[in-house]
């Protein structure tokens, strides 16, 4: 018996030692070998630190950069949000190697290489491994998954975003906007000055949440409110943990933050299941509807061989609901916020857009055909996406050893593409790249810069944002309705502090003075 115990314990000891050796090799020898590999190609970068990689330097640089507000006429927020990229570009050039913990990342800023990565249809550059905080926030939805699962999910949700479906959604979008505007008008009517200060970022978050609830899930904002509030808290938790060293398995330990995250996730799943069950109960005999939720339920509940290739499980539907609840309101709300900031600080453009809106729409509630004629509004929205795009940076990874231009990539290397820096590249966008100039889009998107794919706000290629037409239609509708009824200017209380909490947003909100045009 003793001999058996000794044998078992010695076997366990061998396994533990072998695993520790593997960990040590991955933390010490592997980074050394990878650094040497890329340096032989002329790619330099900050020195690897044991376990932490470059995280400590990133944290220190970002901490110091966010203490000073920007001038209201300055649009280059990259020193606040990406100070480490700017420092390393100045030291090592526009292609460099850095480390997120023990994981290597190559930054690329050459548009041809960026296009090659994002436009690849062979699966060579899938999404990089997701941060645990992002997985908790979005689940394994369309944004996070790769390969056959991604293709299957895309096939299911794609019909919800056809042009005809979007046109049908316009009335719901304008209906939600009208309710918000009427609330403001009632507040203004009670003020002697006939004007009010409104914090627009918060208002737009609620508006776009209401729109996505109604158009995609047949729910109201009040029903989905628990989802949005819980996702906001999860967003803050994810942001706070982004620069922590990722220890394998740590997300399963019952730490205070993990327990809070689990509780929020449970609340989100419970609320989403209520919305799903209500739809299943009310639509049992007549199909599940043709909106996003209905299309997903159809694949889950309806049998038949023709449906097997598109079938989604209930867990997959819940994860897609998470993705579209968050993505459907978060990005559009910040597009609206930054567009209103730019129009509030460029009143000449505000007047140009108002003239266009009144010419094409009059005072009628805009429909899809009217919105398609608003060329100047579209140009301003594209310029807002360029200057204040919701996503600062995205990551892909090499699925195998391969060549990207002259770079010989090792399998598993993450590829970092800093959209915000590329959108300010004067070689691509011209000497006024840091300025607000919607006229650069006068001749269309492909001719706005020296590279036809230079605007990356919705990404490009097969994994471009499926909801970009939805977001642009909603933004056009809301901006048009605001221009019909109000003139606006930036409030003295506004402090210009863009911050990237997953998406780019004003740190303390956007305070704007709203005046009815009749006044």
C-alpha positions, 0 to 999 in steps of 0.5 A, spaced: 500 500 500 505 504 501 509 503 495 502 504 491 501 511 494 509 513 493 508 511 486 501 515 485 505 521 489 511 521 485 507 521 478 503 527 481 510 530 482 512 529 475 506 532 472 506 538 476 514 539 475 513 538 467 507 543 467 511 548 471 517 547 466 512 548 461 510 555 464 517 557 465 519 556 458 513 560 455 514 565 460 522 566 459 525 562 453 519 563 448 519 570 449 526 571 448 526 566 442 520 570 439 524 577 440 530 574 437 526 572 431 523 578 429 529 582 431 533 579 425 527 582 421 529 589 423 523 589 428 524 592 434 520 594 441 520 595 448 524 590 452 520 584 455 518 583 462 517 577 466 510 575 466 508 582 465 511 584 458 509 591 456 503 592 461 507 596 466 509 601 461 502 601 458 499 602 464 504 608 467 504 612 460 496 611 460 495 614 467 500 620 466 496 622 459 489 622 461 490 627 467 490 633 462 484 635 458 484 637 451 483 643 447 476 643 445 478 645 438 483 639 438 481 632 435 487 628 436 486 624 442 491 619 441 496 622 446 490 620 451 488 613 449 494 610 445 500 614 448 504 607 448 503 606 441 506 614 439 512 613 444 514 606 441 512 608 433 517 614 435 522 609 438 522 603 433 518 605 427 511 604 425 512 596 425 514 594 432 513 588 437 510 589 444 508 584 449 501 583 452 503 579 458 507 573 455 503 574 448 507 577 443 503 583 439 506 586 432 503 593 430 502 594 423 500 601 420 501 600 413 495 600 409 496 595 404 498 590 410 492 592 414 488 591 408 491 584 407 489 582 414 482 585 414 480 582 407 483 575 407 477 570 406 481 564 408 481 564 415 489 566 416 487 572 420 482 570 425 480 574 431 485 574 437 483 571 443 478 575 447 480 578 454 475 574 459 472 581 461 470 582 453 467 575 453 463 576 459 460 582 456 459 580 449 459 572 450 461 568 444 457 572 439 458 574 432 464 579 434 468 574 438 467 567 434 471 565 428 471 559 423 465 555 421 461 558 427 462 565 425 460 563 418 453 560 421 452 565 425 453 570 420 448 567 415 443 567 420 443 574 422 444 577 415 437 577 413 435 582 419 440 587 416 438 587 408 436 594 405 429 593 405 428 591 412 432 597 414 427 601 411 422 598 415 425 600 421 426 607 420 419 609 422 421 605 429 427 609 429 424 616 428 418 614 433 423 613 439 427 620 437 421 623 437 419 621 444 426 624 446 425 630 443 418 632 445 421 631 452 426 636 451 421 641 448 417 640 454 423 642 459 424 648 454 417 650 455 418 651 462 424 655 462 424 662 462 430 663 457 427 658 452 433 654 452 436 648 456 443 644 457 442 637 456 448 631 457 447 628 450 451 622 451 447 619 456 440 621 452 443 618 446 445 611 450 438 611 452 435 612 445 439 607 441 438 602 447 430 603 446 431 603 438 435 596 438 430 593 443 424 595 439 427 594 432 431 587 433 428 584 439 421 587 439 422 589 446 422 596 449 427 600 453 424 598 460 424 591 458 431 591 456 434 596 461 436 591 466 440 588 460 443 595 459 445 597 466 448 590 467 452 591 461 454 598 463 457 595 469 460 589 466 464 594 461 467 598 467 469 591 470 472 589 463 476 596 462 478 596 469 482 589 468 484 590 461 491 591 463 492 586 469 496 580 468 492 574 465 493 568 469 490 562 466 484 560 470 484 566 474 477 568 471 474 562 475 476 564 482 471 567 487 474 574 487 470 580 489 470 582 481 469 575 479 463 574 483 460 581 481 461 579 474 458 572 475 452 576 478 451 581 472 452 575 467 446 571 471 442 577 471 443 579 463 441 571 462 435 571 466 432 578 462 434 575 455 431 569 457 424 572 459 424 576 452 426 570 449 420 566 452 415 571 451 417 571 444 416 564 443 409 564 447 406 569 443 408 567 436 408 560 437 402 559 432 405 564 427 412 564 426 417 567 431 418 574 427 422 577 421 427 581 426 433 579 429 431 575 435 425 571 430 430 569 425 435 566 430 429 563 434 427 560 427 433 556 426 433 554 433 426 551 434 424 549 427 427 542 424 428 540 417 435 538 414 435 545 410 435 548 417 441 544 420 447 548 417 444 554 420 441 551 427 443 555 433 443 553 440 439 557 445 446 559 449 448 561 442 442 566 441 443 569 448 450 570 446 448 574 440 443 577 444 448 580 448 453 582 442 447 586 439 444 589 445 451 592 446 454 593 439 447 596 437 446 601 442 453 603 444 457 604 438 451 608 435 450 612 441 457 615 441 457 616 433 451 621 435 455 624 441 461 626 437 457 628 431 453 633 435 460 635 439 463 637 432 456 640 429 456 644 436 463 647 435 462 648 428 456 652 427 457 653 420 457 646 418 451 646 423 447 651 418 449 647 412 446 641 414 440 644 417 439 647 410 439 641 407 435 637 412 429 642 411 430 642 403 429 635 403 425 633 409 421 640 410 419 639 417 416 632 416 418 626 420 424 623 415 423 617 412 428 612 408 428 615 402 429 622 404 435 620 409 438 617 402 438 624 399 442 627 405 449 628 402 452 633 407 449 629 413 452 623 410 459 626 409 459 629 416 457 622 419 463 619 416 468 625 418 465 624 425 467 616 424 474 618 422 476 623 427 472 620 433 471 612 431 468 608 436 473 603 436 480 605 437 484 599 435 483 591 433 487 585 434 487 579 429 492 573 430 496 569 425 493 562 425 500 559 422 507 561 420 506 566 414 508 572 411 505 578 411 508 583 406 516 582 408 514 580 415 515 573 417 509 572 422 510 566 427 503 562 429 499 565 434 502 572 434 497 578 435 497 583 430 495 590 432 491 595 428 491 602 431 485 605 427 485 612 431 493 613 429 491 610 421 485 615 421 490 621 423 496 619 418 497 625 414 500 621 408 494 617 407 489 623 409 493 629 407 496 635 411 489 637 414 488 630 417 487 632 424 482 637 422 474 637 421 473 637 414 467 633 411 469 635 404 474 630 404 468 625 403 465 630 397 467 625 392 465 618 396 468 614 401 473 611 396 476 617 394 476 621 401 484 619 402 490 616 398 488 609 400 480 607 398 480 603 404 482 608 409 476 609 413 476 603 418 471 605 423 466 599 421 472 595 419 473 592 412 473 585 409 468 579 410 468 581 418 466 588 417 461 590 421 454 587 420 450 593 423 454 599 419 448 600 415 443 600 421 448 605 425 448 610 419 441 610 418 439 611 425 444 616 426 442 620 420 435 620 422 436 622 429 441 628 427 436 630 421 430 631 426 435 635 431 437 639 426 429 640 424 427 643 431 434 645 435 440 650 434 445 648 439 452 650 441 457 647 446 456 648 454 461 652 458 461 646 462 463 641 457 470 638 458 474 635 452 476 629 455 475 623 450 476 616 453 476 609 451 472 605 455 472 599 450 468 604 446 471 612 445 466 616 449 467 623 453 469 622 460 464 626 463 459 626 458 457 632 452 453 638 455 450 642 450 445 648 450 439 646 446 435 652 443 428 651 439 429 654 432 422 658 433 425 662 439 
